[in-house]
Amino acid sequence: MIFIDRRDAGRQLAGQLADQSAQPATAVFGLPRGGLVIADEIATAYHLPLEAVICRKLPAPGNPEYAIGAIAENADPVLNEAALVYYGIEGEYVDHVVEEAHTLIKQSILRWRSGHFLPELRSIRAILVDDGAATGLTMLAAIGLLRSLQVQEIIVALPVAPPETIEVLFEAADQAVCLKTPEPFQAVGRFYQYFDQTADEEVEAILTRQLRLLPYLEGSVHESR
């Protein structure tokens, strides 16, 4: 165990981000659900606006806990090619799980962002946060989305991840901050004393309490398609 809970991890991570948060036009982006708890601590510590980046893992056939890829709102999926080969997965199955993921993403956007997709973010430095990363697929999907929205800079911020995942994320982002890179890794929850699933109600409370990014962006937001 390294962290007591997500709040503890968020406070520790916030302590390593002082230089990053002091830059102008910086916003914190959290991956729901657990990543938003970490992001909440960072946004609170530095009085930064907060937004959710909605992503979904793409499950392997017969093994929903194993991801063959991930997808973020309005972005192309990120696929684990080795997993596709291992499971003998063809395009029809991928199309099916991507369509299901899009449906769930739209439901989350409706619930947590009033049905609005993220707009262009040309002037924004993004601190992209999750509660940990094993394969890094969801973070890669989120990075791809933010790149497509033309953010100025992406700083990945994680409490814990394996070294090889941090290397991949560092290459995809502009910077990466990770408190711990233990080996062997196994699973994110192994490094928390308490790692219960974050409830929708907690996500809604965070997003209601925090200064939201979207209302302050020039040109407002794009309607959900």
Long-range contacts (C-beta under 8 A, 24 or more apart in sequence): 1-191, 1-192, 1-193, 2-159, 2-160, 2-179, 2-180, 2-182, 2-191, 2-192, 3-159, 3-160, 3-191, 3-192, 3-193, 4-192, 4-193, 4-194, 5-192, 5-193, 5-194, 5-195, 6-34, 6-37, 6-38, 6-131, 6-192, 6-195, 6-198, 7-37, 7-41, 9-38, 9-131, 9-159, 9-160, 9-179, 9-192, 10-37, 10-38, 10-39, 10-40, 10-41, 10-42, 10-159, 11-41, 11-45, 12-159, 12-179, 13-38, 13-41, 13-42, 13-129, 13-157, 13-158, 13-159, 13-177, 13-179, 14-41, 14-42, 14-45, 14-46, 16-157, 16-177, 16-179, 17-42, 17-46, 17-127, 17-155, 17-157, 17-177, 18-46, 20-125, 20-127, 20-155, 20-157, 20-175, 20-177, 21-45, 21-46, 21-48, 21-127, 22-46, 23-125, 24-125, 25-123, 25-124, 25-125, 25-152, 26-124, 26-125, 26-126, 26-127, 27-51, 27-121, 27-124, 27-125, 27-126, 27-127, 27-213, 28-126, 28-127, 28-129, 29-53, 29-126, 29-127, 29-128, 29-129, 29-142, 29-146, 30-129, 30-130, 31-55, 31-128, 31-129, 31-130, 31-138, 31-139, 31-142, 32-108, 32-112, 32-198, 32-203, 33-197, 33-198, 33-199, 33-200, 33-202, 33-203, 34-130, 34-131, 34-197, 34-198, 35-129, 35-130, 35-131, 36-198, 36-203, 36-206, 36-207, 37-131, 37-198, 37-202, 37-206, 38-129, 38-130, 38-131, 38-157, 38-159, 39-127, 39-129, 39-206, 40-206, 40-210, 42-127, 42-129, 42-157, 43-210, 43-211, 44-210, 47-211, 48-127, 48-211, 49-210, 49-211, 49-212, 49-213, 49-216, 50-206, 50-207, 50-210, 50-211, 50-212, 50-213, 51-113, 51-118, 51-212, 51-213, 51-214, 52-108, 52-112, 52-113, 52-203, 52-207, 53-118, 53-128, 53-142, 53-145, 53-146, 54-105, 54-108, 54-109, 54-112, 54-113, 55-105, 55-138, 55-141, 55-142, 55-145, 56-101, 56-104, 56-105, 57-101, 57-137, 57-138, 58-94, 58-97, 58-98, 58-101, 59-97, 60-87, 60-89, 61-87, 61-89, 61-93, 67-135, 67-137, 67-138, 68-94, 68-97, 69-94, 69-137, 69-141, 70-137, 70-138, 70-140, 70-141, 71-98, 71-101, 71-102, 71-105, 71-141, 72-105, 72-138, 72-141, 72-142, 72-144, 72-145, 73-105, 73-109, 73-117, 73-118, 73-145, 74-117, 74-118, 74-145, 74-148, 74-225, 75-141, 75-144, 75-145, 75-148, 76-144, 77-101, 77-141, 78-137, 78-140, 78-141, 78-144, 80-135, 80-137, 106-224, 109-224, 110-224, 111-200, 111-204, 112-203, 112-204, 112-207, 113-214, 115-223, 115-224, 116-214, 116-221, 116-222, 116-223, 116-224, 117-221, 117-222, 117-223, 117-224, 117-225, 118-145, 118-149, 118-214, 118-221, 118-222, 119-149, 119-214, 119-217, 119-219, 119-220, 119-221, 119-222, 120-149, 120-150, 120-219, 121-146, 121-149, 121-150, 121-151, 121-152, 121-217, 122-150, 122-151, 122-152, 123-152, 124-151, 124-152, 124-213, 125-151, 125-152, 125-153, 125-155, 126-151, 126-152, 126-153, 126-154, 126-155, 127-155, 127-157, 128-154, 128-155, 128-156, 128-157, 128-173, 129-157, 129-158, 130-158, 131-158, 131-159, 131-188, 131-192, 132-158, 132-159, 132-160, 132-161, 132-188, 132-189, 132-191, 133-158, 133-160, 133-161, 133-165, 133-166, 133-169, 133-188, 134-161, 134-162, 134-165, 134-185, 134-187, 134-188, 135-165, 136-161, 136-165, 136-168, 136-169, 139-169, 139-172, 140-168, 140-169, 140-172, 143-169, 143-172, 143-173, 144-172, 159-191, 160-188, 160-191, 161-185, 161-188
